[in-house]
């Protein structure tokens, strides 16, 4: 056997091993990475939505707090008028 034939056989074997490695290891790994990226993207979107909802709730809470303060002020004023009359 000549060196060229041996080199050709080694190259063919390496190509088969490389293809098998790619199919058995790299493809599933790439699919897992893609699935993980999609999951992270979904989580980011949910976090962004959660932040927006929290901000809306904070605004609403501030409005409710102001309304409660106003109601307490009106009640205090009414109590003062009732106390003066009674």
C-alpha positions as CSV (number, residue, x, y, z in Angstrom):
1,X,0.0,0.0,0.0
2,X,1.2,3.4,-0.8
3,X,1.2,6.4,1.4
4,X,-1.5,8.1,-0.8
5,X,-3.8,5.1,-0.3
6,X,-3.2,5.1,3.5
7,X,-3.8,8.9,3.6
8,X,-7.0,8.5,1.6
9,X,-8.3,5.8,3.9
10,X,-7.4,7.8,7.0
11,X,-9.2,10.8,5.4
12,X,-12.3,8.7,4.6
13,X,-12.4,7.3,8.2
14,X,-11.9,10.8,9.6
15,X,-14.8,12.1,7.4
16,X,-17.1,9.3,8.6
17,X,-16.1,9.9,12.2
18,X,-16.6,13.7,11.8
19,X,-20.0,13.2,10.2
20,X,-21.1,10.8,13.0
21,X,-19.8,13.2,15.6
22,X,-21.7,16.0,14.0
23,X,-24.9,14.0,13.7
24,X,-24.7,12.4,17.2
25,X,-23.3,15.4,19.2
26,X,-23.5,18.7,17.5
27,X,-27.0,18.6,16.1
28,X,-28.6,17.7,19.4
29,X,-26.4,20.3,21.2
30,X,-27.4,22.9,18.7
31,X,-31.1,22.0,19.1
32,X,-30.8,22.3,22.8
33,X,-29.1,25.7,22.6
34,X,-31.8,26.9,20.2
35,X,-34.5,25.7,22.6
36,X,-32.7,27.4,25.6
37,X,-32.5,30.6,23.6
38,X,-36.2,30.6,22.9
39,X,-37.0,29.9,26.6
40,X,-34.8,32.8,27.6
41,X,-36.4,35.1,25.1
42,X,-39.9,34.1,26.4
43,X,-38.7,34.8,30.0
44,X,-37.4,38.2,28.9
45,X,-40.7,39.0,27.3
46,X,-42.6,37.9,30.4
47,X,-40.3,40.0,32.6
48,X,-40.9,43.0,30.4
49,X,-44.6,42.5,30.6
50,X,-44.4,42.0,34.4
51,X,-42.5,45.3,34.7
52,X,-45.1,47.1,32.7
53,X,-47.9,45.7,34.8
54,X,-46.1,46.5,38.0
55,X,-45.6,50.1,36.9
56,X,-49.3,50.3,36.0
57,X,-50.2,49.0,39.5
58,X,-47.9,51.5,41.1
59,X,-49.6,54.3,39.3
60,X,-53.0,52.9,40.2
61,X,-52.0,52.5,43.8
62,X,-50.8,56.1,44.0
63,X,-54.2,57.2,42.6
64,X,-56.1,55.1,45.1
65,X,-53.9,56.4,47.9
66,X,-54.6,60.0,46.9
67,X,-58.4,59.2,46.7
68,X,-58.3,57.6,50.2
69,X,-56.5,60.7,51.6
70,X,-59.1,62.9,50.0
71,X,-62.0,60.8,51.4
72,X,-60.4,60.9,54.9
73,X,-60.1,64.7,54.7
74,X,-63.8,64.9,53.7
75,X,-64.8,62.6,56.5
76,X,-62.7,64.6,59.0
77,X,-64.5,67.8,57.8
78,X,-67.9,66.2,58.1
79,X,-67.0,65.0,61.7
80,X,-66.0,68.5,62.6
81,X,-69.3,69.9,61.3
82,X,-71.3,67.2,63.2
83,X,-69.4,67.8,66.4
84,X,-70.1,71.6,66.1
85,X,-73.8,70.9,65.6
86,X,-74.1,68.4,68.4
